[in-house]
Amino acid sequence: DPYYRFNDVMYRWISLDNWTYSRTFKTPFDVRKWQKVNLVFEGVDTVAQILINNITLGRTDNMFNRYSFDITSAIKEVNFVEVRFISAISYAAEQSRCHKAYSIPPACPPPVQKGECHANFIRKEQCSFSWDWGPSFPTQGIWKDVRIEAYNHYHLIYFSLTSFFVKSAQQWSLEIESVFDVVSSEPIAGLVTVNIPKLQTQQTFSVKLQPGEGSIVLLVNINKSSTVEAWWPNGHGKQTGYNMTTTFIMEAGHQIEKFSKAYFRTVELVQEPIPGSPGLSFYFNINGRPIFIKGSNWIPADSFQDRVTYDTLWLLLKSAADANMNALRVWGGGVYEQDEFYDICDELGIMIWQDFMFACALYPTDQNYLESVRAEISHQVRRLKSHPSIILWSGNNENEAAIANNWFSIPYADREVYIKDYVMLYVKNIREIVLAEDRSRPFIASSPTNGLESVKEGWVSQNPYDTRYGDTHFYDYSSDCWNWTVYPKTRFASEYGFQSWPSFSTIKKVSSTEDWSYTSNFSLHRQHHENGNDQMFQQIGHHFKLPQTTDPIKKFKDMIYLTQVMQAQCIKTETEFYRFSQSEIIKGEGHTMGALYWQLNDIWQAPSWASLEYGGKWKLLHYFAQNFFAPLLPVAYEDKGVLYIYGVSDFHVDHKLTLRVVVYAWSSLEPVCTLAKDGVTVKAQSAVPIHKESINYLLERCRNCTRKSCVITFCLVGEGGLQSPTNHHFLSSLKDAVGLQKSQLSASVSQQDDVYIFTLQTTAIAPFVSLDVGSIKGRFSDNGFLMTEKKKLVVFYPWEPTSVEELEKSLTLTSLVDVV
């Protein structure tokens, strides 16, 4: 396994070598009967020369492009095909050497990443040269399908559809674009029929295809008497799609039938002045309704893309939807994901913020490079634009910020050269292509950006992290993460996070016994973020006691548990801050309309910012996300000795609810005092203050309570079983908590249909109760919770067959008091 222990370094020789793929094949058809025969590569990674029968067809230099070679005159009955690769590392180094005029930083990743240099000189998955959460495996090979296609007359290369709502006519219409290769020397005429039975819509067009490659665009108006159900994001409605058949009947007699799904949704990125605030808003209207974006950032699911199967994607994306997420940002240092990824997002209602693949670097703009990028962008936009899930194209990750904040120590006098390159690449090339190919969704040049303000300042703004415009990325590992005042009251938080370690069962698969300590060579080797392990230690130290046990393996497991508790609690605090800031403006800041934490998934088994481990296991953070992204949630924060509780709602209608506040002493399962506040109105799609009380008054009201001896829990309850998750607010650090007792935690397991019920019992209040069934695949209904009642039922949803016996045998129960 390339991921085992130190293999990422041991196997480095593989990527430094050149490799050739070859095979002999028989042509399964009579070559003479076809006017044109192509050899098509959906994906070549990355630099190769392609030959058939010793004739060079061409070269590839871009992992994200599709290559089609005309082999009509070269193909025989028996053929020898070769793909001769050269090392991506040596190619990138050579390209960098050839760029003599000026350097294009960064040359190399920081040493802690154990990576390769000059990733920015090759159109390849940038993080395959290493990243701060991933290994360096600069792969080479054929990473997508290869096929031979033969045709006469004409051939359909791309087919896409995008929907529009025409306000003046109050009617939906579909724009259908077909890109053809016409091999006959004369134009070909014919008929195209589009049929959407469910919407009683059928239209026929007469078309004429010109010789060569070209496209036809058809506009289909949807029958006004049909009710069109729009596609909505997860939690806001259904993801309705309509079966559609497009039939091309051309005079050449050859008919093409295309089956697809038509979705109807509109997207608008609103950037306009806000009353009482300088700057501009930054939020998404979907089908005319402002939607608070809840979710995370997606990175490649494996260093080896062919290991990423449909099941891998389904598991990870379903886990996102199950945690109440409605969006993911496909980050610009990975790959444009496979078609199935976007199909699943369409189905689950997960909106996609799609970066183009440029990240944390400056890039060259010589002619060859730009030509390759132009082909890449046009191919990817054509391939992906039919997906309703994609709501935004974004030019790059953090490159505007890199120039603005001078990450690469560029002398001020040379700055203009790099700004010119930046505008050339993202504005004059990428943006132009996107606007030409796809008018149905917005484009921004970078993230973070100040949006329209960046445009006004010549595409590179003074401070792309300005909270009054656009989106922000925010990381701070030294401040206390429970202190909400350190977080930016931004319009849109598109990246923020804290690291943790994956579970012991995940680490165990790629390590040996001597690796199982927080300070082992292995633990240092896997940490690709400078001082990452120390930063976690420090953050834990703010609020929790560090393990003192002399048993090394127990100490390691306790540390893993504490990093996950810390990460979950930090990101909960930060996300709740973003959610309760959506409806207010304070000192000109606020109206936060998006929270995408960094990051959703992992590329290997290592400490990282992810909430899903490599293999899909949920970290405690992911269970917390299920709650902090809940459609209805009470959120508390403290300011100057006063406790404020907000009601946050994503529902489309107002709700009259009861707020229940229950205060417990750490030493008892019996509540110290309860407060039920009736007739609380939580407004649709907003965050409103619903309770305010001074902590001193609350402590008096709940006799015998001090900050250190008590904890506050609260939830919202409505009619018809409507209930929010139960949230909590700690009045002091848990390392200072008074009265916490070592609880006797126990669990019994029973099977019910295809799920398993864990019945938990405790003799005392137990903070951060974690259930872990090792490497048995599946997830719990809840985890990492504060257990305040004697008995609690938790459901386990298995992802593969298991049994009561297996679950009982694998179960570990941990709560904070077990860490000693």
VENUR-V996299 format. One record per backbone hydrogen bond with DSSP energy under -0.5 kcal/mol. NH is the residue of the N-H (numbers start at 1). CO is the residue of the C=O. If there is no record, write none. Layout:
{{NH:CO} {NH:CO}}
This chain:
{{4:1} {5:510} {7:4} {9:6} {10:6} {11:7} {12:9} {14:11} {15:11} {15:12} {16:12} {16:13} {17:13} {17:14} {21:83} {23:81} {25:79} {27:77} {28:26} {31:29} {33:30} {34:31} {36:151} {38:149} {39:69} {40:38} {40:147} {41:67} {42:40} {42:145} {43:145} {45:141} {46:44} {48:46} {48:60} {49:84} {50:58} {51:49} {51:82} {52:55} {53:80} {55:52} {56:54} {57:50} {58:50} {60:48} {63:123} {65:62} {67:41} {69:39} {71:37} {71:69} {72:37} {74:71} {75:71} {79:25} {81:23} {81:79} {82:51} {83:21} {84:49} {85:19} {85:83} {86:47} {89:15} {91:87} {92:88} {93:89} {94:90} {95:91} {96:92} {97:93} {98:94} {99:95} {99:96} {100:98} {105:103} {113:110} {114:111} {116:129} {118:107} {121:118} {122:119} {123:61} {124:122} {127:333} {128:125} {129:126} {130:127} {130:135} {131:134} {134:131} {137:128} {137:135} {139:137} {141:45} {143:43} {143:141} {144:43} {147:40} {149:38} {151:36} {154:152} {155:181} {157:155} {157:179} {158:179} {160:177} {162:175} {164:173} {166:164} {166:171} {167:165} {170:166} {170:167} {171:166} {173:164} {174:220} {175:162} {176:174} {176:218} {177:160} {177:175} {178:216} {179:158} {180:178} {180:214} {181:155} {182:180} {182:212} {183:153} {183:181} {184:153} {188:209} {190:207} {191:249} {192:205} {193:247} {194:203} {195:193} {195:245} {196:201} {199:196} {200:197} {201:196} {202:200} {203:194} {205:192} {207:190} {207:205} {209:188} {210:208} {212:182} {214:180} {216:178} {218:176} {220:174} {220:218} {221:219} {222:172} {222:220} {226:223} {228:226} {229:227} {230:228} {231:264} {232:238} {234:349} {236:233} {240:230} {242:262} {244:260} {245:195} {246:258} {247:193} {247:245} {248:246} {248:256} {249:191} {249:247} {250:248} {250:254} {251:189} {253:250} {255:253} {256:248} {258:246} {259:257} {260:244} {262:242} {263:261} {265:263} {268:285} {270:268} {270:283} {271:269} {274:277} {274:279} {277:274} {280:468} {281:272} {283:270} {284:291} {285:268} {286:284} {286:289} {287:266} {287:285} {289:286} {291:284} {293:291} {293:593} {294:292} {295:595} {296:327} {297:597} {298:329} {303:603} {305:303} {307:304} {308:305} {309:307} {313:309} {314:310} {315:311} {316:312} {317:313} {318:314} {319:315} {320:316} {321:317} {322:318} {323:319} {323:320} {324:321} {325:320} {326:294} {327:294} {328:351} {329:296} {330:328} {330:353} {331:298} {331:329} {334:331} {337:335} {341:338} {342:338} {343:339} {344:340} {345:341} {346:342} {347:343} {348:344} {349:345} {350:345} {351:326} {351:349} {352:389} {353:328} {353:351} {354:352} {354:392} {355:330} {355:353} {356:394} {358:356} {360:397} {362:105} {364:120} {370:366} {371:367} {372:368} {373:369} {374:370} {375:371} {376:372} {377:373} {378:374} {379:375} {380:376} {381:377} {382:378} {383:379} {384:380} {385:381} {387:384} {388:386} {390:387} {391:352} {391:389} {392:352} {393:442} {394:354} {395:444} {397:358} {398:396} {398:447} {402:398} {403:399} {404:400} {405:401} {406:403} {407:402} {408:402} {409:406} {414:411} {415:411} {415:412} {417:414} {418:414} {418:415} {419:415} {420:416} {421:417} {422:418} {423:419} {424:420} {425:421} {426:422} {427:422} {427:423} {428:423} {429:424} {430:425} {431:426} {432:427} {433:429} {434:430} {435:431} {436:432} {437:433} {438:434} {442:391} {444:393} {447:396} {449:471} {453:450} {454:451} {455:451} {456:452} {457:453} {458:455} {459:454} {460:457} {461:459} {466:463} {469:466} {471:449} {472:492} {474:495} {481:479} {483:480} {484:482} {486:483} {487:484} {490:488} {491:467} {493:594} {494:472} {494:492} {495:472} {497:474} {500:608} {506:503} {507:503} {508:504} {509:505} {510:507} {511:508} {515:512} {516:513} {517:515} {520:517} {524:520} {525:521} {526:522} {527:523} {528:526} {530:528} {532:529} {535:531} {536:532} {537:533} {538:534} {539:535} {540:536} {541:537} {542:538} {542:539} {543:539} {543:540} {544:540} {552:550} {555:551} {556:552} {557:553} {558:554} {559:555} {560:556} {561:557} {562:558} {563:559} {564:560} {565:561} {566:562} {567:563} {568:564} {569:565} {570:566} {571:567} {572:568} {573:569} {574:570} {575:571} {576:572} {577:573} {578:574} {579:575} {580:576} {581:577} {582:579} {584:581} {586:589} {589:586} {590:489} {591:581} {591:584} {592:581} {593:491} {595:293} {596:493} {597:295} {597:595} {598:496} {599:597} {600:297} {601:297} {606:604} {608:500} {611:599} {611:600} {612:600} {613:617} {616:613} {619:611} {622:611} {622:619} {623:619} {624:620} {625:621} {626:622} {627:623} {627:624} {628:624} {629:625} {630:627} {633:648} {635:646} {637:644} {639:642} {642:639} {643:693} {644:637} {644:642} {645:691} {646:635} {647:688} {648:633} {648:646} {649:686} {650:631} {655:682} {657:655} {657:680} {658:717} {659:677} {660:658} {660:715} {661:659} {661:675} {662:660} {662:713} {663:673} {664:711} {665:670} {666:709} {668:665} {672:663} {673:663} {675:661} {677:659} {677:675} {678:676} {680:657} {681:679} {682:655} {682:680} {683:681} {685:651} {686:649} {686:683} {688:647} {690:645} {691:645} {693:643} {695:641} {698:694} {699:695} {700:696} {701:697} {702:698} {703:701} {705:699} {705:702} {710:706} {711:664} {712:729} {713:662} {714:727} {715:660} {717:658} {718:722} {722:719} {724:716} {725:632} {727:714} {727:725} {729:712} {731:710} {734:543} {735:543} {736:733} {737:734} {738:708} {743:741} {745:743} {746:761} {748:759} {750:757} {752:755} {755:752} {756:796} {757:750} {758:756} {758:794} {759:748} {759:757} {760:758} {760:792} {761:746} {762:790} {766:787} {769:785} {770:814} {772:812} {776:773} {779:797} {781:795} {784:769} {785:769} {787:766} {787:785} {788:786} {792:760} {794:758} {796:756} {797:779} {797:795} {798:754} {798:796} {799:777} {800:777} {807:803} {808:804} {809:805} {810:806} {811:807} {812:772} {814:770} {814:812} {816:767} {818:815} {819:816} {820:818}}
